[in-house]
Amino acid sequence: MSMDELVARRVTLAQAIETADTEGTLLTQAQRDRIDREARHAAGLQGEPESKVDASHFLDLRSQLVIAAVVVRLPGLALLQAPRAFERWLAIGIPLGALLIGVLTDAVGNPHRVDLVSLPLLGIVAWNLAMYAVLFLGWVMAGPAAASSWPARLGRWTDGERALRHRPGNLRARVTTLFHLRWYQATQALHGQRVKRVLHLAAAAWAVGVALSLLIRGLVVEYRVGWESTFLGPEQVHAILSVLRLAALLLFPFEPFSVEEVASLRFSQGGGAIAGARWVYLYVALLIVVVVVPRLMLATAAFVRGHLLARDVKLDLRDPYFQRVLSLLTSARVTLCAVTHRVPDRTVLGRVLDQETSQGSLLLRSAQDDALRWIDLSGSQPPAQEPPPKPTRGWLRHWIGLNPGNGRATSATPDAALAQARDDADVVLHVVGSEGDLAAARPLVQWLGKPVLLLVNDMGARVGQEEGGAGEALLAQCRQEARQRAVPAQVLPFSSFADCWVQERVLLDTLAALLAPAKQEGFARIAAAWNERNQARFGHSIQAVADHLLFAAQQVEEVRSSAITVRNLIPSQRVAQAQARQQAMQAVVKRLDASAAELFDRLRELHGVAQNAGVALQLHLQEQFVVQQPVDAPQAGMAGVATGAAMGASVDLLVGGLTLGAATALGALVGGGAAFIAAAWKNRDTSSGATLIQLSDDMMQALVEAALLRYLAVAHCARGSVVEGGELRPFSRSEVVAAVEAGRARLLPVWAAARSRPDLQRLAPELAAELDAIARRVLGALYPGQRA
């Protein structure tokens, strides 16, 4: 692909950023997805097939979004979007420096003499002639389009290739290094032309400097023109000057000179001509004709070619990075064709695929308008082929040929679903529930001619069967069938993807392997949208659980009763006290039941479980409460003895009498001794003088277990796979209890804060994060090897 230099620099910089940032330090996956959506929106892509957007324009739009998002953290990367300022200064400074060197070259030595065989003058001419020969041979041997030349490699140093020396652990250094490597791979020819232009201008400026030195010094100095040599005689010098005169004749008409005239100019014999302006003009013309004019022409040619290359920078779009980005220009349409034989098979498959039933055949649409659809061909049969007609003769054959609607049709016309499936389907999903299903669907599958994914419905067979039973036999038969298919085929048991949403990645990865390469990038975006939908549903579910638990932790009920005194030992007083507490507890339980019902309804709506189909997990919550009641401090001693003894007796009962009454005596002693202090502390907590009832920490832990079990029940009820008779299997309960207990230390401060803090805006995210971690641990334990 060809694009402007500045556009290509931005695109290459974005490529380097996203390629080097493998850990998502600069751009997370969510940010890259957002950039993809914004780029499509800015380009006017709405998913219509007729939308035409220039690929280079789209790459430029997206690269600008990538750079804008990254330069906030690494501002230095923005400097790589355009050529650095020092490059322009080098392009100007090098020729100016060569001009100065040329002036100084001829000024060295005797300023009053002009040597006709001066080494600097003749060396400039000889060097430039040699360079012309090298350039010509290089053009003949490698062609004018040679991109990898030594000027191109030298040009890398003009744009900071020394960034390769940075520390490899530095992310900015990695991005910079990768950018330079990719950029110089794409612009070797461009840099070569720019280096050639600078070198040609420098050579011309050097010759101009020498000529200016001769002319300007001649204004204030009287030259003595001559020559001297150890090995050359007048004849050889005459021959050299004659050759130089031929080149100068292209600019000025110089008169010829003889050998005797040249011999008279020899310094060693006292010769030399005063006022040798003729010879000065000869050398100036020689420099202009041999050096200045050719070099300026070559520099102009390099400038023109460089300008054209700068407007036509070619990037290699075969790179996987560009393949992924350019796939955003077209929205993928992936169609699955479902073939089932029984209603339960179709129901189970539908629960996995069609999680948004309101969209009809559309299963999912990504943010880039990639669409996943399905066609249900359950019960369909391929068009029946009739035997070929008998040959006809004469006018009958001619009449049938002119009227193809008369006589026998070649084949029965398939219905609309079959026609659409054969044209649009990408993968056939064949649900196999028994051995006869393979043979029953083989004609239809062969007629469709699409890759096949055999889904073995082992969800019923695996219950109550040992390994190697009917389920394993059916799997083996399906694998054998897949190996014999002419088209690509894979086998998946339902138990590997249909139990829970955390397993769905297995199905998506298998489908991706069966798709054509042209649709794999689009399907990857569909799979990402699928996972994003699952994560969003999971996050909303956990947030609903957190809201329910915070509501429970804040529940407080006041018991209208008097403070505890000795009179409370009277039976009638104790009965009234117990009734008041019971009524308070029932009020709390009623509110908790209402909140639990709201939680269940919210979970059911999130998972698409119908109201009449949802089976709630019945958990009988034990009424474990902490009773905070004001105590009459003067009478605390006697009551403390009684309550302490009662507590000790309860310990004896719990351990089956193994303490032999020691707990009862110890409890009476400790209770009576600390009763007054305890009473003062409790009364301070309940300054209003009322008895308060709240849920204990143990009760809150039980509510966490109940809420998570309720979530698992609803999530699995949406699949109809693990929930049996309204109850989860025992292993699910044990995993939940273990995970909640592991997080007990982090949950206890949350309950304490919830009881005392009226503002829960900061507390709710903290609890949701902890519940998220607990739920993911449970799902990871239930489905090892799958990421929640």
SVG drawing of the C-alpha trace seen along z (x, -y; Angstrom):
<svg xmlns="http://www.w3.org/2000/svg" viewBox="-46 -44 112 93">
<polyline fill="none" stroke="black" stroke-width="0.4" points="0.0,0.0 1.2,-3.5 0.7,-6.6 2.2,-10.0 5.4,-10.1 3.8,-11.7 0.9,-9.4 3.2,-6.4 5.3,-7.6 2.2,-7.8 1.0,-4.4 4.4,-2.9 4.6,-4.5 1.2,-3.1 2.3,0.3 5.5,0.1 3.5,-1.0 0.9,1.8 3.5,4.4 6.0,3.5 3.4,3.1 2.7,6.8 1.6,6.5 -0.9,3.7 1.1,1.2 0.4,-1.7 -2.9,-0.5 -5.1,2.1 -7.2,4.4 -10.3,2.3 -8.6,-0.8 -7.6,0.8 -11.2,2.0 -12.5,-1.5 -9.9,-2.9 -11.2,-0.4 -14.8,-1.6 -13.8,-5.3 -11.8,-4.8 -14.6,-3.0 -17.0,-5.8 -14.6,-8.5 -14.2,-6.8 -18.0,-6.5 -18.1,-2.8 -21.5,-1.5 -21.1,2.1 -22.8,1.7 -21.2,3.9 -21.2,1.0 -19.2,-1.3 -15.9,-2.2 -13.2,-3.7 -9.6,-4.2 -7.4,-1.8 -4.6,-4.4 -7.1,-7.0 -8.5,-4.5 -5.0,-3.5 -4.1,-7.1 -7.3,-7.8 -6.6,-4.9 -2.9,-5.6 -3.8,-9.2 -6.1,-7.8 -3.4,-5.3 -0.7,-8.0 -3.1,-10.5 -3.9,-7.9 -0.2,-7.0 1.6,-10.4 -0.3,-11.3 2.0,-8.8 5.0,-9.0 5.1,-12.5 8.5,-11.9 6.9,-9.4 5.0,-12.3 8.3,-13.5 8.5,-10.5 5.5,-11.5 7.5,-13.9 11.1,-14.0 13.3,-15.6 14.4,-19.2 18.1,-18.3 17.6,-16.4 16.7,-19.7 19.7,-21.4 22.0,-18.6 20.6,-18.9 21.5,-22.6 24.6,-22.5 26.5,-19.9 26.6,-21.7 27.4,-25.0 30.3,-23.3 31.6,-21.9 31.5,-25.4 33.6,-26.7 36.0,-23.8 36.3,-24.6 37.2,-28.2 39.9,-27.1 41.2,-24.3 42.7,-26.7 43.7,-29.3 46.3,-26.9 49.8,-27.7 51.1,-30.8 48.2,-33.1 50.0,-34.8 50.5,-31.7 48.2,-29.6 49.7,-26.2 48.3,-24.8 48.9,-21.3 47.7,-21.9 46.8,-18.7 43.6,-20.1 42.3,-21.4 43.1,-18.3 42.0,-16.1 38.5,-17.6 38.2,-17.0 39.5,-13.4 37.4,-12.5 34.2,-13.7 34.9,-11.9 35.5,-8.7 32.2,-9.1 30.4,-9.6 31.9,-6.3 30.8,-4.5 27.3,-5.9 27.0,-4.9 28.2,-1.3 25.9,-1.0 23.0,-2.1 23.8,0.3 24.4,3.3 21.7,2.9 19.1,0.7 17.8,-2.7 15.2,-1.2 17.8,0.4 16.5,-0.3 19.2,1.3 22.3,-0.8 25.0,-2.2 23.5,-5.7 20.3,-4.2 22.2,-2.4 24.1,-5.6 20.8,-7.5 19.6,-5.5 22.0,-7.5 20.3,-10.8 17.1,-9.7 18.4,-8.3 19.0,-4.6 21.3,-4.9 18.1,-4.3 19.0,-0.7 21.6,-1.3 18.9,-2.0 18.2,0.4 16.0,3.2 13.9,3.2 12.7,-0.4 9.3,-0.4 9.9,-3.7 13.2,-2.5 11.5,0.7 8.9,-1.4 11.5,-3.8 13.8,-0.9 11.0,1.0 9.7,-2.1 13.1,-2.9 13.6,0.7 10.2,0.8 10.5,-2.7 13.9,-2.2 12.7,1.1 9.9,-0.8 11.9,-3.9 15.4,-2.7 15.0,-4.1 13.7,-7.4 16.6,-7.8 19.0,-6.8 17.8,-9.6 18.0,-12.2 21.5,-11.2 22.5,-11.4 20.9,-14.8 22.9,-16.1 26.2,-14.5 25.7,-16.0 25.0,-19.4 28.1,-19.1 30.3,-18.2 29.0,-21.1 29.4,-23.5 33.0,-22.4 33.8,-23.2 32.0,-26.5 34.0,-27.3 37.3,-26.7 36.1,-28.8 35.0,-31.6 38.3,-31.5 40.2,-31.9 38.0,-34.7 37.7,-36.7 41.4,-36.5 42.1,-37.6 40.5,-41.0 43.1,-41.9 46.1,-39.7 48.1,-39.6 48.5,-35.9 51.7,-34.4 50.5,-31.5 52.8,-28.6 53.6,-25.0 56.3,-22.8 56.8,-19.1 59.5,-16.5 58.2,-13.8 56.3,-15.8 57.7,-17.8 56.3,-20.5 54.8,-18.0 52.9,-16.1 51.7,-19.3 50.6,-20.6 48.6,-17.4 46.9,-17.7 46.0,-21.3 44.7,-20.5 42.3,-18.0 41.1,-20.4 40.7,-23.1 38.3,-20.9 35.9,-20.7 36.2,-24.4 35.4,-25.2 31.8,-24.2 31.5,-27.4 34.1,-29.9 36.1,-30.0 39.7,-29.6 42.5,-30.1 44.9,-27.1 48.4,-27.2 51.7,-25.7 54.3,-23.5 56.8,-26.4 54.2,-28.6 53.6,-25.9 57.4,-25.5 57.8,-29.2 55.5,-28.9 57.7,-26.5 58.5,-28.0 61.7,-26.1 63.2,-27.8 62.2,-31.3 59.1,-31.3 55.5,-32.1 53.1,-34.6 52.0,-37.7 48.2,-38.6 47.2,-35.0 43.5,-35.7 43.2,-33.5 44.4,-30.5 42.2,-31.4 39.1,-31.5 40.2,-28.2 40.0,-26.5 36.8,-28.2 35.1,-27.1 36.5,-23.6 35.1,-23.3 31.7,-24.6 31.5,-22.3 32.9,-19.1 31.7,-19.4 29.1,-22.1 26.7,-21.6 26.6,-17.7 26.3,-17.6 23.4,-20.1 21.7,-18.0 22.2,-14.9 21.0,-16.6 17.9,-17.8 17.2,-14.3 17.6,-12.9 15.3,-15.6 12.6,-14.8 12.8,-11.0 12.8,-11.6 9.8,-13.8 7.9,-11.1 9.0,-8.4 7.9,-10.6 4.4,-10.7 4.4,-6.9 5.8,-5.2 4.9,-1.5 4.1,0.5 4.0,4.3 0.4,5.1 1.2,8.8 2.2,8.1 -0.3,9.6 -0.8,6.2 -2.0,4.6 -4.1,7.7 -6.0,7.3 -6.5,3.5 -7.6,3.7 -10.1,6.4 -11.9,3.6 -12.8,2.1 -15.2,4.9 -17.6,6.5 -17.5,10.2 -20.7,12.2 -20.4,15.6 -23.4,18.0 -23.8,21.2 -26.1,23.9 -27.7,26.1 -28.9,29.6 -30.6,31.4 -32.8,34.5 -34.7,34.0 -36.3,31.2 -34.0,31.5 -30.9,31.3 -32.2,28.2 -33.1,26.7 -29.7,27.3 -27.9,25.9 -30.2,22.9 -29.4,22.1 -25.7,21.8 -26.0,19.9 -29.2,17.9 -28.7,16.0 -30.6,12.9 -33.7,14.4 -35.2,11.1 -32.8,10.8 -34.2,13.7 -31.5,15.4 -28.9,12.8 -26.9,14.3 -24.4,11.5 -23.1,8.3 -19.7,6.9 -18.9,3.2 -17.4,3.3 -20.7,4.6 -19.5,8.2 -22.5,10.4 -22.9,14.0 -26.1,15.7 -27.6,19.1 -29.9,21.1 -31.9,23.9 -32.2,26.8 -33.5,29.3 -35.8,31.7 -34.7,30.5 -33.7,32.9 -31.5,32.2 -33.3,31.7 -34.1,35.1 -32.3,35.8 -34.5,37.4 -33.1,39.9 -31.8,38.3 -34.5,38.0 -34.6,40.3 -33.1,38.7 -35.7,37.0 -35.6,36.5 -36.6,34.1 -39.0,31.3 -39.7,32.6 -36.1,32.1 -36.0,28.7 -39.2,27.7 -37.9,28.8 -34.7,26.9 -36.5,23.7 -38.9,24.1 -37.0,25.3 -40.0,24.9 -41.8,27.7 -40.8,31.3 -38.8,32.5 -36.9,30.2 -33.3,31.2 -33.8,31.2 -36.4,30.2 -36.1,26.6 -34.8,26.3 -36.6,24.2 -35.3,20.8 -33.5,22.0 -31.7,24.7 -30.7,22.3 -29.5,19.7 -27.6,22.3 -25.7,23.6 -24.8,20.1 -24.0,18.4 -23.3,21.0 -19.7,21.2 -19.9,24.1 -22.5,26.8 -23.3,27.6 -24.6,31.2 -25.9,32.3 -25.5,36.0 -27.5,37.7 -27.5,41.3 -25.7,43.5 -28.3,43.2 -28.0,39.4 -24.8,39.6 -26.3,41.6 -29.6,39.6 -27.9,36.3 -25.1,37.5 -26.9,36.7 -27.8,33.1 -24.3,32.4 -22.7,33.7 -25.1,31.6 -24.2,28.5 -20.5,29.1 -19.4,27.0 -17.0,27.6 -18.8,29.7 -18.6,29.5 -20.1,32.6 -21.6,31.7 -22.1,34.8 -25.0,34.4 -23.6,36.4 -25.3,34.4 -27.8,37.1 -25.5,40.0 -22.8,38.9 -25.2,38.9 -25.1,42.3 -22.7,43.8 -19.2,44.9 -16.4,43.8 -16.4,45.9 -20.2,46.1 -22.5,45.1 -21.3,41.5 -17.7,42.5 -18.8,44.9 -20.7,42.1 -17.8,39.8 -15.5,42.4 -18.0,43.0 -18.2,39.3 -14.4,38.9 -14.3,41.8 -16.9,40.0 -15.0,36.8 -11.8,38.4 -13.8,39.8 -15.4,36.5 -14.2,34.9 -14.6,31.5 -12.9,30.3 -14.6,31.7 -14.2,31.5 -15.9,33.2 -16.9,31.6 -19.0,33.1 -21.6,30.8 -20.0,31.3 -16.9,29.3 -18.8,26.1 -22.5,26.2 -22.5,26.4 -21.5,22.8 -20.5,19.6 -16.9,20.0 -16.6,23.0 -18.0,21.2 -14.5,20.2 -13.9,23.9 -16.7,23.8 -15.6,20.4 -12.0,21.5 -13.2,24.7 -15.4,22.7 -12.6,20.3 -10.4,23.2 -13.0,24.3 -13.6,20.9 -12.0,19.7 -8.9,17.4 -10.7,14.4 -13.3,14.5 -11.1,15.4 -10.2,11.8 -13.9,10.8 -14.8,13.9 -12.1,13.0 -13.9,9.7 -17.2,11.6 -15.6,13.9 -14.3,10.9 -17.8,9.4 -19.2,12.7 -16.7,12.8 -17.4,9.1 -21.1,9.9 -20.4,12.8 -18.1,10.6 -20.7,7.8 -23.4,10.2 -21.2,11.7 -20.3,8.2 -23.9,7.1 -24.7,10.3 -22.0,9.8 -23.0,6.2 -26.6,7.4 -25.3,9.9 -23.1,7.1 -26.1,4.8 -28.2,7.5 -25.5,8.3 -24.9,4.6 -28.6,4.2 -28.5,7.2 -25.5,5.9 -27.3,2.7 -30.5,4.2 -31.2,3.1 -34.4,3.7 -35.2,2.1 -36.8,4.3 -39.2,2.4 -38.4,3.7 -37.0,2.6 -33.4,3.1 -32.3,6.4 -32.7,6.5 -33.4,9.1 -37.1,8.7 -36.4,10.3 -35.9,13.6 -39.7,13.7 -41.2,16.0 -43.7,13.5 -41.0,10.9 -38.8,13.4 -41.7,14.5 -42.5,10.8 -38.8,10.2 -38.5,13.3 -41.7,12.3 -40.3,8.8 -37.0,10.2 -38.9,12.8 -41.0,10.1 -37.9,8.0 -36.1,11.0 -39.2,11.8 -39.2,8.2 -35.5,8.5 -36.1,11.9 -39.0,10.5 -36.9,7.7 -34.1,10.2 -36.6,12.5 -37.8,9.5 -34.2,8.6 -33.4,12.2 -36.4,12.3 -35.3,9.1 -31.8,10.6 -33.2,13.7 -35.4,11.8 -32.5,9.6 -30.3,12.7 -33.1,14.4 -33.5,11.3 -29.8,11.1 -29.5,14.7 -32.7,14.8 -34.5,17.4 -38.3,17.2 -40.2,16.5 -42.2,19.8 -39.0,21.8 -36.7,20.5 -36.2,22.8 -34.9,21.0 -32.4,22.6 -34.1,23.1 -31.8,22.2 -33.2,22.2 -31.3,19.5 -30.7,20.0 -31.6,17.1 -28.2,16.2 -28.3,12.8 -26.3,10.6 -28.6,9.2 -27.4,5.8 -29.6,5.0 -29.1,2.4 -28.1,3.8 -28.9,2.4 -25.3,2.0 -26.0,2.1 -27.7,5.5 -25.1,6.8 -23.2,9.0 -26.1,11.4 -27.2,11.5 -23.6,12.0 -23.3,15.1 -26.5,16.6 -25.7,15.8 -22.1,16.9 -23.2,20.2 -25.7,20.6 -23.0,20.0 -20.7,22.5 -23.5,25.1 -24.1,24.6 -20.5,25.3 -20.8,28.5 -23.8,29.5 -22.0,28.7 -19.0,30.9 -21.2,33.7 -20.3,33.3 -16.6,33.9 -15.7,30.9 -17.4,32.6 -19.1,29.3 -15.9,27.2 -17.2,24.9 -20.3,24.1 -18.3,23.1 -15.8,21.1 -18.5,19.3 -20.2,18.3 -17.0,17.0 -16.0,15.0 -19.5,13.8 -20.0,12.5 -16.6,10.8 -16.8,9.0 -20.5,8.2 -20.3,4.6 -17.7,3.7 -19.5,5.5 -22.8,3.8 -21.3,0.3 -19.8,1.0 -23.1,2.4 -25.1,-0.5 -22.7,-2.9 -23.3,-1.2 -27.1,-1.6 -27.3,-5.1 -30.9,-5.4 -31.8,-2.8 -33.3,-0.4 -32.5,3.2 -31.0,3.6 -30.9,6.7 -28.4,7.1 -27.0,9.9 -23.8,11.5 -20.7,11.9 -21.4,15.7 -24.8,14.9 -23.4,12.6 -21.0,15.3 -23.9,17.7 -25.7,15.0 -22.7,14.7 -22.8,18.5 -26.5,18.4 -26.2,15.5 -23.4,17.1 -25.3,20.4 -28.3,18.6 -26.2,17.0 -24.8,20.4 -28.3,21.9 -29.7,19.3 -26.6,19.3 -26.8,23.0 -30.6,23.1 -30.2,20.9 -28.4,23.9 -30.5,26.6 -27.4,28.7 -26.3,28.9 -29.4,27.8 -31.3,30.9 -34.6,30.8 -34.0,27.2 -30.8,28.0 -27.2,27.7 -25.1,30.8 -23.3,31.2 -19.8,30.4 -21.0,26.9 -22.0,26.1 -18.7,27.3 -16.7,25.3 -18.7,22.1 -18.3,22.7 -14.6,23.2 -14.1,20.1 -16.2,17.9 -14.3,19.1 -11.0,18.3 -12.2,14.7 -13.6,14.4 -10.7,12.2 -11.4,9.6 -15.1,9.7 -15.4,9.1 -14.1,5.5 -16.7,4.8 -19.6,6.0 -18.3,3.8 -18.1,0.8 -21.5,1.4 -23.1,1.4 -21.6,-1.9 -21.2,-3.8 -24.4,-5.2 -22.7,-6.1 -22.0,-2.9 -20.7,-4.5 -17.1,-3.6 -17.9,-0.4 -20.0,1.2 -17.1,1.4 -14.8,2.9 -17.3,5.7 -18.1,6.3 -14.4,6.8 -14.0,9.3 -17.2,11.2 -15.9,11.2 -12.7,12.8 -14.5,15.4 -17.0,16.3 -14.1,16.7 -12.4,19.0 -15.5,21.1 -16.0,21.2 -12.3,22.1 -12.7,24.9 -15.9,26.2 -14.4,26.0 -10.6,26.5 -8.7,25.3 -11.3,22.6 -10.7,19.0 -13.7,17.2"/>
</svg>
